[in-house]
Amino acid sequence: MREVVFRVLAERPGHLEAQADTLPIHITAPTLEDLQHEAREALIEHVGPAHCAYRVRVRRCPGVAVSSIRPLGRSAALCPVKHPS
């Protein structure tokens, strides 16, 4: 079985974009679940009946912020530890 990996290129609330690594397929969807569905549909359209021989995976790029939440660039504050009296 072959595998097609879709890399998430951009993510904003309600909008995800992904590109297949090995095929010229670009997809968009509002959620990760919908993105998986769109990937399968795009693969069916691209390769036709041979789509059964493919596994679809959607992956986010490691180390890349893919949401609207950005790190502050400072270390997290430590929570005070309560010692038993």
C-alpha positions in Angstrom: 0.0 0.0 0.0 1.3 3.5 -0.9 1.1 6.4 1.4 0.3 10.1 0.6 1.4 12.6 3.3 -0.3 15.9 3.4 1.7 18.6 5.2 -0.3 21.4 6.9 1.1 24.6 5.5 -1.1 27.1 7.3 -3.6 27.0 10.1 -5.9 29.8 11.3 -9.1 29.4 13.2 -11.6 27.8 10.8 -9.0 27.4 7.9 -6.3 24.8 7.3 -4.3 24.4 4.2 -2.2 21.3 3.2 -0.1 20.2 0.3 0.7 16.6 -0.7 4.4 15.7 -0.5 4.5 13.6 -3.6 1.5 14.6 -5.7 0.4 18.0 -7.0 -2.6 18.3 -4.7 -3.4 21.3 -2.5 -6.4 21.2 -0.2 -8.2 23.5 2.4 -10.7 22.8 5.1 -12.1 24.3 8.3 -11.0 21.5 10.7 -8.4 18.8 10.8 -11.2 16.1 10.5 -12.5 17.9 7.4 -9.0 18.2 6.0 -8.5 14.4 6.3 -11.8 14.0 4.3 -10.8 16.6 1.7 -7.4 14.8 1.3 -9.2 11.5 0.6 -11.6 13.2 -1.9 -8.8 15.0 -3.7 -6.9 11.7 -4.0 -9.9 9.9 -5.4 -10.2 12.7 -8.0 -6.5 12.7 -8.8 -5.9 8.9 -9.1 -9.4 7.5 -9.7 -10.1 3.9 -8.8 -6.5 3.4 -7.7 -7.2 5.5 -4.6 -7.8 2.2 -2.7 -4.1 1.5 -2.9 -3.3 4.7 -0.9 -3.2 5.5 2.7 -3.8 9.2 3.5 -1.9 10.9 6.4 -2.2 14.6 7.4 0.8 15.9 9.4 1.8 19.2 10.9 5.3 20.4 10.4 7.4 20.0 13.6 8.7 23.2 15.1 6.4 25.4 13.2 3.6 27.3 15.0 0.5 26.4 13.1 -2.1 28.2 15.2 -2.9 31.7 16.1 -1.4 31.1 19.6 2.3 32.1 19.6 4.9 31.3 22.3 5.9 34.3 24.3 9.6 33.5 24.2 10.1 33.4 27.9 10.2 30.5 30.4 7.0 29.5 32.1 6.4 30.7 35.6 6.8 28.1 38.3 3.8 27.2 40.4 4.5 27.6 44.2 4.8 24.3 45.9 2.9 23.9 49.2 4.8 21.9 51.8 2.9 20.0 54.4 3.2 21.7 57.8 
